[in-house]
């Protein structure tokens, strides 16, 4: 999610990155002691790692919790963090073993044990929250703790498992503070990351203080950070313009991003890893209006992605024709191959051949943040212009309520962003269309699941390319999820701040500990 959780060179992955900077010095900012203020529109849905699978929560997790592995800047290969070493045992890719660093401990002072690690994974599976990361660990069968050794037993070969335990889903929690079968609800955090969480106001701010006890492969934090959460991109932009934040990340308004240029005063900016995607997810449960494949196919035939990209996002996004975005190994364009141009006549024939009465009434769910509502209005306009559809937009203010709504099947379709949890094509497919997917849309297909399992068995990720392309073809045929666009990730920072380039380098980690004053 991380729904609306991506991007760098890794085994089997090639991503493009661009870095542009332009600024003028604004003297007097930052005295080396005050907190650096970081603004974002991402939402933290939960402080408990077992209950969150979204970009905003995981961004915070990567700073206050620690995982066994991490992905370092400039690298797409998992490296030890809380662990001193990790490896597959044997050739079958079904047993993975890690050794804990002897010196790691929680911020409160208690040493981290292998039992804490086992507890952290066991509770994810036991709680199985609709908004949690359990789908990411579909191959995890059991965890064994022995001394400082943690052994993961997998139900099937999974070459992507090291990437999974380098994510926020694998955050290590204190077994004495986090219930085994319920989410922690006291609003506190007990982790071992580079920061400790001080004052926290949901939807408003998080105060982060460097954790002097942090021991791992990452860089220790040097300055405090205040994360400010904004309702939408317009509010974030006002805070940036008013110097209420020194760093702005995810997401500034499209017209602001489109206007970035080397002549801007006191502004550094970076655009990297264009693999954030946005899709239209269909409710395929029996009885839903979008359960018949012909309805979904007709929407795919009628949608004009280019108009969405140009008119809503000012060209800062690119039309997407597969769940695996361009720049990622094994990307293909099955939706373009099937529906090369928006065509109302094709949509009409699909519905007529399936004997579906028009206009088809649809409820379109949308989280009311940023340009989401404008995007939904454009989708409604396009589909209704064909005379084949009638849409009702249901806008939901709170991200958590929106998640619960689509998990409960309240919408016929809903739009959602996705930032990959780790740099592999698998993460654009397994969590979105695989068994027990995080999309919670009722989709299930044995052929799709079998192909996903097979792609995970290749230790050489390039060998999975043929199966990945077949998966993309099947998705375009059945359309449980319809890709709309992909975009680059932009980070803006003031001249007085260094390290902002590490907030988004395609690995999914939000490295606030790299920030510092000049």
C-alpha positions in Angstrom: 0.0 0.0 0.0 0.3 0.1 0.8 -2.5 1.3 -1.2 -0.9 4.3 -2.6 2.3 3.0 -1.4 8.2 1.5 -5.9 11.0 2.5 -7.8 14.8 1.9 -8.5 17.2 -0.4 -10.3 17.1 -3.9 -8.8 17.3 -7.5 -10.0 14.7 -7.7 -12.7 13.8 -4.0 -12.4 14.9 -0.9 -14.3 13.5 2.5 -13.5 14.2 5.9 -14.9 15.1 8.7 -12.6 15.6 12.4 -13.1 17.0 14.8 -10.6 16.8 18.5 -11.2 17.7 21.2 -8.8 17.5 25.0 -8.8 17.6 27.4 -5.9 18.8 30.6 -4.3 20.1 30.7 -0.8 17.7 32.0 1.8 20.0 32.8 4.8 19.1 32.2 8.3 17.0 29.0 7.9 17.9 26.3 10.2 20.1 26.6 13.2 21.0 22.9 13.4 18.8 22.4 16.5 15.2 23.0 15.4 13.0 20.4 13.8 12.9 20.1 10.1 9.2 20.3 9.0 8.1 17.9 6.4 4.7 18.3 4.7 2.7 15.5 3.1 -0.9 14.7 2.1 -0.4 11.0 2.8 -2.5 9.6 5.6 -1.5 7.5 8.6 -4.3 5.0 9.0 -2.8 3.1 12.0 0.3 3.2 14.2 0.2 -0.6 14.6 2.0 -2.3 11.7 -0.5 -5.2 11.8 -3.3 -2.8 10.9 -1.9 -0.7 8.0 -1.1 -1.3 4.4 -0.8 2.2 3.0 1.9 4.6 2.0 1.4 7.1 4.7 1.5 4.6 7.5 4.5 2.8 6.1 6.4 6.1 5.6 6.1 6.6 9.3 6.9 3.0 10.2 10.2 3.1 8.3 11.4 5.8 10.8 10.0 4.6 14.1 10.2 0.8 13.6 13.0 -1.4 12.4 12.8 -4.4 10.0 15.2 -7.3 9.7 16.3 -6.0 6.3 16.3 -2.6 4.7 17.1 -1.2 1.2 19.9 1.3 1.3 20.0 4.5 -0.9 21.1 3.7 -4.4 20.6 0.0 -4.1 17.7 -2.3 -4.9 19.0 -5.3 -2.9 17.8 -5.9 0.7 20.6 -5.4 3.2 20.7 -6.3 6.9 19.2 -3.8 9.4 18.0 -5.4 12.7 19.5 -8.6 11.4 23.2 -9.1 11.0 22.6 -11.6 8.1 19.8 -13.3 6.3 19.7 -16.0 3.7 17.7 -18.8 2.0 18.6 -22.2 3.4 18.8 -24.8 0.7 17.8 -24.5 -2.9 14.0 -24.6 -2.7 13.5 -21.0 -1.6 11.1 -22.2 1.1 13.2 -21.6 4.2 14.6 -18.2 5.0 16.8 -17.6 8.0 18.0 -14.4 9.8 20.4 -13.8 12.7 19.5 -10.8 14.9 22.2 -8.3 15.7 23.3 -8.8 19.3 23.1 -5.1 20.1 19.6 -4.2 18.8 17.1 -3.0 21.4 13.9 -1.1 21.5 14.0 2.6 22.2 12.9 1.9 25.8 16.0 -0.1 26.4 14.8 -3.7 26.2 16.9 -5.9 23.9 15.1 -7.2 20.9 14.7 -11.0 20.8 13.9 -13.5 18.1 10.6 -14.1 20.0 9.8 -10.4 19.4 10.3 -11.0 15.7 8.2 -14.1 15.7 5.5 -12.3 17.6 5.5 -9.5 15.1 4.9 -11.8 12.1 2.5 -14.2 13.9 0.1 -11.4 15.0 -0.1 -10.1 11.4 -1.5 -13.5 10.3 -3.6 -13.9 13.5 -5.2 -10.5 13.3 -5.6 -10.6 9.5 -6.9 -7.0 9.4 -8.8 -5.9 6.3 -6.5 -2.9 6.2 -3.4 -4.8 7.2 -0.4 -6.4 5.3 -1.4 -10.1 5.7 -1.8 -10.5 1.9 1.8 -9.6 1.4 2.8 -12.7 3.5 0.6 -15.2 1.6 3.5 -17.6 1.4 4.5 -17.4 5.1 3.5 -20.6 6.8 5.3 -20.4 10.2 8.0 -18.6 12.1 10.4 -20.2 14.5 12.6 -18.5 17.1 15.7 -20.2 18.4 18.2 -18.1 20.3 18.9 -15.2 18.1 18.0 -17.1 14.9 14.6 -16.5 13.2 13.5 -19.1 10.6 10.7 -18.4 8.2 9.0 -21.5 6.7 7.3 -20.8 3.4 4.4 -22.7 1.8 5.9 -22.2 -1.6 9.1 -20.9 -3.1 9.2 -17.2 -2.8 12.2 -15.3 -4.1 10.6 -12.0 -3.2 10.4 -12.8 0.5 13.6 -10.9 1.4 12.0 -7.8 -0.2 8.9 -8.3 1.8 10.7 -8.4 5.2 12.5 -5.1 4.2 9.1 -3.3 4.2 7.0 -1.6 6.8 4.9 -4.8 7.0 7.8 -6.5 8.7 8.2 -3.9 11.4 9.5 -5.4 14.7 7.3 -4.7 17.7 7.7 -5.4 21.4 5.8 -8.6 22.3 5.1 -7.2 25.7 3.4 -4.1 24.3 1.5 -5.4 21.2 -1.4 -7.9 21.7 -1.0 -11.2 19.9 -4.6 -11.2 18.5 -5.7 -7.6 18.5 -4.4 -4.2 17.3 -2.8 -1.9 19.8 -5.1 1.0 20.3 -3.4 3.4 22.8 -1.8 5.6 20.1 1.7 4.8 21.2 4.7 3.3 19.4 7.4 1.0 20.8 10.0 0.4 18.1 13.7 0.5 17.4 14.0 2.7 14.4 16.1 5.8 13.9 13.4 7.9 15.5 11.1 7.7 18.5 7.5 9.1 18.2 6.7 11.9 20.5 3.5 13.9 20.3 1.2 12.6 17.6 -2.1 14.1 16.4 -3.8 11.9 13.9 -4.2 13.7 10.6 -2.2 16.7 11.8 1.3 16.1 12.9 3.9 13.6 14.2 6.9 14.8 16.3 10.0 12.6 15.7 13.1 12.6 17.9 16.4 10.9 17.1 16.7 7.5 18.8 20.1 7.4 20.4 19.6 3.6 21.0 19.3 2.8 17.3 21.6 0.1 16.0 21.3 -1.0 12.5 22.6 -0.6 9.0 20.9 2.8 8.4 22.3 6.2 9.2 21.5 7.5 12.7 19.1 10.5 12.7 20.8 13.8 13.6 17.9 16.3 13.8 14.3 16.1 15.0 11.6 16.1 12.3 8.0 17.3 12.5 5.8 15.7 9.9 2.8 17.8 9.1 -0.2 16.1 7.5 -2.4 18.1 5.1 -5.9 17.4 3.9 -5.1 18.0 0.3 -2.4 19.3 -2.1 -3.8 22.8 -2.0 -3.2 23.0 1.8 0.3 21.5 1.4 1.1 24.1 -1.3 0.0 27.0 0.9 2.2 25.7 3.7 5.1 25.5 1.2 4.5 29.0 -0.1 4.2 30.4 3.4 7.4 28.6 4.6 5.4 26.4 7.0 7.4 23.4 5.8 11.0 23.0 4.6 10.2 19.8 2.7 7.1 18.9 0.7 6.4 15.4 -0.6 3.3 13.7 -1.9 1.6 15.5 -3.3 1.8 19.1 -4.5 -0.9 20.3 -7.0 -0.4 19.1 -10.6 -0.1 22.7 -11.9 2.6 23.4 -9.4 4.6 20.3 -10.4 4.1 21.1 -14.1 5.5 24.6 -13.4 8.7 23.5 -11.7 11.7 25.1 -13.4 15.4 26.1 -12.7 14.4 29.7 -12.0 12.4 29.1 -8.9 13.6 30.8 -5.8 14.9 28.8 -2.8 13.6 25.5 -4.2 15.3 22.2 -4.8 13.3 19.6 -6.5 13.6 16.0 -7.6 11.5 13.8 -9.8 12.3 10.1 -9.4 11.0 6.6 -10.1 7.9 7.0 -12.2 6.1 3.9 -10.9 3.4 5.3 -8.7 0.2 4.1 -10.3 -3.5 4.8 -10.0 -6.2 2.4 -11.0 -10.0 1.9 -11.1 -10.8 -1.2 -8.9 -14.1 -3.1 -9.7 -16.2 -4.9 -7.1 -16.7 -8.3 -8.7 -18.6 -9.9 -5.9 -21.8 -11.7 -7.0 -24.7 -9.3 -7.3 -22.5 -6.2 -7.9 -23.3 -4.2 -11.0 -19.7 -4.6 -12.1 -19.6 -8.4 -11.5 -20.3 -9.2 -15.2 -17.0 -9.0 -17.1 -18.7 -7.2 -20.0 -19.4 -4.1 -17.8 -15.7 -3.8 -16.8 -14.6 -4.4 -20.4 -17.0 -1.7 -21.6 -15.5 0.8 -19.1 -12.0 -0.1 -20.3 -13.1 0.4 -23.9 -14.6 3.9 -23.2 -12.1 5.4 -20.8 -9.8 8.1 -22.3 -6.7 8.0 -20.1 -5.0 10.8 -22.0 -7.7 13.3 -21.1 -7.5 12.3 -17.5 -3.7 12.9 -17.6 -3.9 16.1 -19.5 -6.9 17.8 -18.1 -6.8 16.7 -14.4 -3.0 16.3 -13.9 -1.6 18.9 -16.3 0.5 16.2 -18.0 2.4 15.3 -14.8 1.1 11.7 -15.2 1.3 9.3 -18.1 -1.5 7.0 -19.3 -0.9 3.4 -18.1 -2.0 0.3 -20.0 -1.0 -2.4 -17.5 -0.7 -2.9 -13.8 3.1 -3.3 -14.2 4.2 0.3 -15.0 6.6 1.3 -17.8 10.2 1.2 -16.6 9.7 -2.0 -14.6 11.0 -5.3 -16.1 8.3 -7.4 -17.8 6.1 -4.4 -18.4 3.7 -4.8 -21.4 0.7 -3.0 -22.7 -2.2 -5.4 -22.9 -4.9 -2.8 -22.3 -3.6 -0.7 -25.2 -3.4 -3.9 -27.4 -7.0 -4.6 -26.7 -8.4 -1.1 -26.5 -6.0 1.1 -28.5 -8.3 4.1 -28.4 -11.4 5.1 -26.5 -14.4 3.7 -28.4 -18.0 4.1 -27.4 -19.1 1.8 -30.2 -16.9 -1.0 -28.9 -18.3 -0.5 -25.4 -21.8 -0.6 -26.7 -21.3 -3.8 -28.5 -19.7 -5.5 -25.5 -22.7 -4.6 -23.4 -25.2 -5.6 -26.1 -23.6 -8.9 -26.7 -23.7 -9.7 -23.0 -27.4 -8.6 -23.0 -26.8 -5.9 -20.3 -29.4 -3.2 -20.2 -28.1 0.4 -20.5 -27.5 2.8 -19.0 -25.6 0.8 -16.4 -25.8 2.5 -13.0 -22.5 2.5 -11.0 -21.5 3.9 -7.7 -17.9 5.2 -7.9 -16.1 5.5 -4.6 -13.4 8.1 -4.1 -11.2 9.3 -1.2 -11.8 13.1 -1.2 -8.1 14.2 -1.2 -6.0 16.1 -3.8 -7.2 15.7 -7.3 -9.1 12.5 -6.6 -12.6 14.1 -6.8 -11.8 16.0 -10.0 -10.5 12.7 -11.5 -13.7 10.9 -10.6 -15.8 13.7 -12.1 -13.8 13.4 -15.4 -14.3 9.6 -15.4 -18.0 10.1 -14.8 -18.2 12.7 -17.6 -16.5 10.4 -20.1 -18.5 7.3 -19.3 -21.8 9.1 -19.2 -21.0 10.8 -22.5 -21.3 7.4 -24.2 -24.9 7.1 -23.0 -24.1 3.6 -21.7 -23.4 4.5 -18.0 -24.9 6.5 -15.2 -22.4 7.2 -12.3 -23.0 8.3 -8.8 -19.8 9.6 -7.1 -19.6 8.7 -3.4 -16.9 10.8 -1.9 -15.4 9.8 1.5 -13.4 12.2 3.5 -11.4 9.9 5.8 -8.9 7.5 4.3 -9.7 4.8 7.0 -13.4 5.1 6.3 -12.8 4.8 2.6 -10.7 1.6 3.1 -13.5 0.1 5.2 -16.0 1.1 2.6 -14.4 -0.6 -0.3 -13.5 -3.7 1.8 -17.2 -4.0 2.7 -18.2 -3.7 -1.0 -20.0 -0.4 -0.7 -18.9 0.8 -4.1 -19.3 -0.8 -7.6 -15.9 0.7 -8.4 -13.3 2.9 -6.6 -10.1 4.6 -7.5 -6.9 4.0 -5.6 -3.2 4.8 -5.9 -0.5 2.2 -5.4 3.2 2.6 -4.6 5.1 -0.6 -4.7 6.3 -2.0 -1.4 9.5 -3.4 -3.0 11.2 -3.1 -6.4 9.8 -6.1 -8.3 7.0 -6.6 -10.8 5.4 -9.1 -8.4 4.4 -6.3 -6.1 2.2 -4.7 -8.8 0.3 -8.0 -9.3 0.2 -10.3 -6.3 -1.2 -7.7 -3.8 -3.7 -6.3 -6.4 -5.1 -9.4 -8.2 -3.8 -12.4 -6.2 -5.6 -14.5 -3.6 -6.9 -12.4 -0.7 -5.7 -9.2 -2.4 -5.4 -6.0 -0.6 -8.0 -4.5 -3.0 -10.8 -6.4 -1.2 -12.9 -6.5 -4.3 -13.8 -10.2 -4.4 -11.7 -11.2 -7.3 -10.2 -14.7 -7.4 -8.8 -16.7 -10.2 -6.9 -20.0 -9.9 -4.9 -19.5 -13.1 -3.8 -16.0 -11.9 -2.8 -17.4 -8.5 -0.9 -20.3 -10.1 1.1 -17.9 -12.3 1.8 -15.6 -9.3 3.1 -18.6 -7.4 5.3 -19.6 -10.3 6.8 -16.1 -10.7 7.8 -16.1 -7.1 9.7 -19.3 -7.6 12.4 -17.8 -9.9 15.5 -16.8 -8.0 16.7 -15.1 -11.2 13.9 -12.5 -11.5 14.3 -12.0 -15.3 13.3 -15.6 -15.8 9.8 -14.7 -14.6 9.2 -12.2 -17.4 7.1 -14.5 -19.6 4.8 -15.4 -16.7 4.5 -11.7 -15.7 3.4 -10.8 -19.3 0.8 -13.6 -19.2 -0.5 -12.3 -15.9 -0.9 -8.8 -17.4 -2.8 -10.3 -20.3 -5.2 -12.1 -18.0 -5.8 -9.0 -16.0 -6.6 -7.1 -19.2 -9.0 -9.8 -20.2 -10.9 -10.1 -16.9 -10.3 -6.5 -15.6 -10.8 -6.7 -11.9 -8.5 -3.6 -11.8 -8.2 -1.1 -14.6 -4.9 0.9 -14.7 -5.3 4.6 -15.4 -2.0 6.4 -15.0 1.5 6.3 -13.6 3.6 9.2 -12.4 7.0 10.3 -11.1 7.4 11.1 -7.4 8.4 14.7 -6.6 10.2 16.0 -3.5 10.6 19.8 -2.9 13.0 21.1 -0.3 14.5 24.4 0.8 18.2 25.3 0.2 18.9 25.1 3.9 18.0 21.4 4.0 20.1 18.5 2.8 19.2 14.8 2.2 15.7 15.3 0.8 16.7 13.4 -2.3 16.6 10.2 -0.2 13.0 10.5 0.7 12.0 9.1 -2.6 14.5 7.0 -4.6 12.3 4.1 -5.6 12.8 1.7 -2.7 9.7 2.5 -0.7 11.6 3.8 2.3 11.0 7.3 3.6 14.4 8.2 5.0 13.7 11.2 7.2 16.9 10.4 9.1 18.9 11.5 6.0 17.6 15.1 6.5 19.8 17.7 8.1 20.4 21.4 8.2 23.3 22.8 6.2 
